[in-house]
Amino acid sequence: MRAVIQRVSSASVTIGQVVAGKIGCGLLVLLGIENRDGSADIDWLASKLVNLRIFNDESGVMNFSVRDNGGDILVVSQFTLHASTRKGNRPSYIRAARPETAIPLYNQFIKQLELELGRKIETGIFGAMMAVELVNDGPVTILIDTLDRE
């Protein structure tokens, strides 16, 4: 799994003219799933996201997690995170999991995040054409790949 995490003061995802998910202060997570991903990746990444200390304390130091500050999480599926640009100019998405594999993992990831955070997670709709709006706070943007486990 590959995730781009952005600390936001607000974020939303719209499909057509309908807002599918919306948060205030918290994390916008763009999530890419590949074929080799499984339950261990889901558990590790969900725990890492909820406990990642990237929110400022009263001294302006990044000491608080989204759990600590009561923030929300918006997760948007994004298969393009697994694009390979090695050959030519047209990206290949061969590493991205097909929907029949990715959708159950995506749903499992959302459920695990809800368990870790203790409240509902906002989402887009898997596979839909979505418009994502955000106000990146900082800006703070972090890339996590479960393959690396840094």
C-alpha positions in Angstrom: 0.0 0.0 0.0 1.2 3.4 -0.8 -0.3 6.5 0.9 0.2 10.2 0.4 -0.8 11.9 3.7 -1.6 15.5 3.9 -2.2 17.5 7.0 -5.2 19.7 6.2 -7.3 22.4 7.8 -10.1 21.2 5.5 -10.7 18.7 2.7 -13.5 17.3 0.6 -14.2 15.0 -2.3 -17.0 15.6 -4.7 -18.4 13.2 -7.3 -20.5 15.0 -9.9 -22.2 17.7 -7.9 -22.4 15.6 -4.7 -20.0 15.9 -1.8 -19.1 12.3 -0.9 -16.8 13.1 2.0 -15.8 16.2 3.9 -13.5 17.0 6.9 -12.2 19.9 8.9 -8.8 19.7 10.6 -7.2 16.3 10.0 -5.6 14.1 7.4 -6.4 13.6 3.7 -5.1 10.2 2.7 -4.6 9.3 -1.0 -4.4 5.5 -1.0 -3.0 3.2 -3.7 -3.3 -0.6 -3.4 -1.3 -3.2 -5.2 -1.8 -7.0 -5.6 0.7 -8.0 -2.9 -1.0 -6.0 -0.2 -2.8 -7.8 2.6 -4.1 -7.6 6.1 -0.7 -7.0 7.6 -0.2 -3.9 5.4 -3.7 -2.6 6.4 -3.0 -3.1 10.2 0.4 -1.5 10.0 -0.6 1.5 7.9 -3.8 2.2 9.8 -1.9 2.3 13.1 0.8 4.4 11.6 -1.6 7.0 10.3 -3.6 7.4 13.5 -0.5 7.7 15.6 1.7 9.8 13.2 2.7 12.9 15.2 2.4 15.7 12.6 0.1 18.2 14.4 1.5 21.1 16.4 1.4 21.3 20.2 1.0 24.6 22.0 4.7 25.3 21.4 4.4 24.8 17.6 6.2 21.5 17.7 4.8 18.5 15.8 4.0 16.3 18.8 0.3 15.4 18.3 -1.4 12.8 16.2 -4.8 13.0 14.5 -6.1 10.9 17.4 -4.6 13.3 20.0 -6.0 16.5 18.4 -9.5 15.0 17.7 -9.0 15.5 13.9 -10.8 13.6 11.2 -9.6 11.5 8.2 -10.7 11.5 4.6 -9.5 8.5 2.5 -9.5 8.7 -1.3 -8.5 5.7 -3.5 -5.9 6.5 -6.1 -4.5 3.7 -8.2 -2.2 6.2 -10.0 0.1 6.1 -6.9 1.5 2.9 -8.3 2.3 4.4 -11.7 5.5 3.2 -13.3 7.2 5.8 -15.6 10.2 3.6 -16.4 9.5 3.1 -20.0 8.3 5.9 -22.3 6.0 8.7 -21.4 2.7 6.8 -20.8 2.6 5.6 -17.2 1.9 1.9 -16.6 -0.5 0.9 -13.8 0.3 -2.8 -13.9 1.3 -2.8 -10.2 -2.0 -1.3 -9.1 -4.5 -4.0 -7.9 -7.5 -4.6 -10.0 -10.9 -3.6 -8.5 -11.8 -7.2 -7.5 -8.7 -7.3 -5.3 -8.5 -3.6 -4.3 -12.1 -2.9 -3.3 -12.2 -5.5 -0.4 -8.8 -4.3 0.8 -9.9 -0.6 0.6 -13.0 -1.4 2.6 -11.0 -3.4 5.1 -8.6 -0.5 5.5 -11.4 2.0 6.2 -12.9 -0.3 8.9 -9.5 -0.7 10.5 -8.9 3.0 10.5 -12.3 3.5 12.1 -11.4 1.0 14.8 -8.0 2.7 15.4 -9.4 6.2 15.5 -12.7 5.4 17.2 -15.0 7.2 14.8 -16.2 7.3 11.2 -13.8 7.8 8.4 -14.9 10.0 5.4 -14.3 8.6 2.0 -14.7 9.1 -1.7 -16.1 6.3 -3.9 -13.7 3.7 -5.2 -13.1 4.0 -8.9 -15.2 7.1 -9.4 -14.0 10.3 -11.1 -13.6 12.6 -8.1 -12.7 16.2 -7.5 -10.6 16.5 -4.3 -10.3 19.9 -2.6 -7.9 20.6 0.3 -6.2 23.3 2.3 -2.8 21.8 3.1 -1.8 22.9 6.6 1.8 23.7 6.8 2.2 22.4 4.1 2.8 18.9 5.5 2.8 16.1 3.0 4.2 12.6 3.8 4.6 9.5 1.6 4.4 6.1 3.2 4.8 2.8 1.4 4.1 -0.4 3.4 6.9 -2.1 1.4 9.5 0.2 3.1 8.0 0.4 6.6 10.2 3.4 7.5 
